[in-house]
Amino acid sequence: MAMMRLRREDPRVVGSFRLHRRLGAGGMGVVYLGSDRRGQRVALKVIRPDLAEDQEFRSRFAREVSAARRIRGGCTARLVAADLEADRPWFATQYVPGPSLHDKVAEEGPLIASEVASIGAALSEGLLAVHEAGVVHRDLKPSNILLSPKGPRIIDFGIAWATGASTLTHVGTAVGSPGFLAPEQVRGAAVTPATDVFALGATLAYAATADSPFGQGSSEVMLYRVVHEEPQLYGVPDALAPLVRACLAKDPEERPSTLQLSMRLKEIAAREAQGVGDARPPHPRADHDRPTGRLAERYADQETERGRTPGTPAPRAHAPRSSAQRPGSRPSAGRSTTRSGGRTNGRPGTRPGTRPGTRTTSAGRRPANPRLLRQRLVVFVVVTLLVALGIAAAQGCQGPARSAGVTTDLDRRPAQDGPRLL
């Protein structure tokens, strides 16, 4: 977590805690790194002056702190101390070292499916303990999740609400982050544990895509999308997409419980960690899952690097060649052939997929295999030599031929003469 030096207007001591650094500032106040007399480090938040003057806010803040004290265990930062009667109310929680989920994703990019599922399972267990204490966090988001060496921790319970409380600090003003608020929060309805489930689904989508499932825009635009539009889950791994979509249901009754969510995420984390994906084919993406905004630009860049036009399907595998295209087959009669390196259909070069020096037909088919042609030529030469040797051997067995133009006395004798008597 980034730390900054204290400013001139910042207090140096709050309660029994000495302040050392600024950890950040939010809509409710400034967060400091402090320590007590024993050296225990805390994250101490001091409420803004304008909110401190609002009596309604003070009374609600007191109920929230009382409810937060009941939270025990889980993946949460324990509430250490609070002063509700101070000029500027403050509360201190256990300091958790480590970057926030927001910072990690912003610096390193989207997390893999196993990491997202593992973090989600731990956060679900933490929310289960929170809800059992009768508290709803109601502002769960990536910046309120710290990735400590011992696992993720949920922080900033200072603005948590008791179950059933209204979500409005002032009439018409919703408290929280627009991209992670549940629809019932935007409408001003009562919050329930399902409210945190919605926020956790949006947080998991951010961890997997590095963007809010409702895109980017002004607060008004984001709040409208949360209530009236479907989330964009393009880029969420198929193993997680159905569960994340269920968490982001508009109706709180349709969302899974924190217990169901914890069990399901543990299963997904174990399977993804072992490298055993779902045997089923990927679910086809709906139109509202198509990327927009920064996610669309990132997707287009990836498609361009792969050599494809964004939005076009991936090339399919070629079908098996027909018998006319198998190695060893001859080109069809009447089709001219050309050699690679020449011109084909008026274009220089070779056709894609052909080897230099091979013959191709005008239709682009490959003729007989050169290796097979060589084998046939060898057989032809061998057979020819054997036939020639056989003929020569047969002639040698008949004896030497008579000399042409030489005759003997017997040759000149008439055929009818008989033998002479001496």
Disulfide bonds with the S-S distance in Angstrom:
none
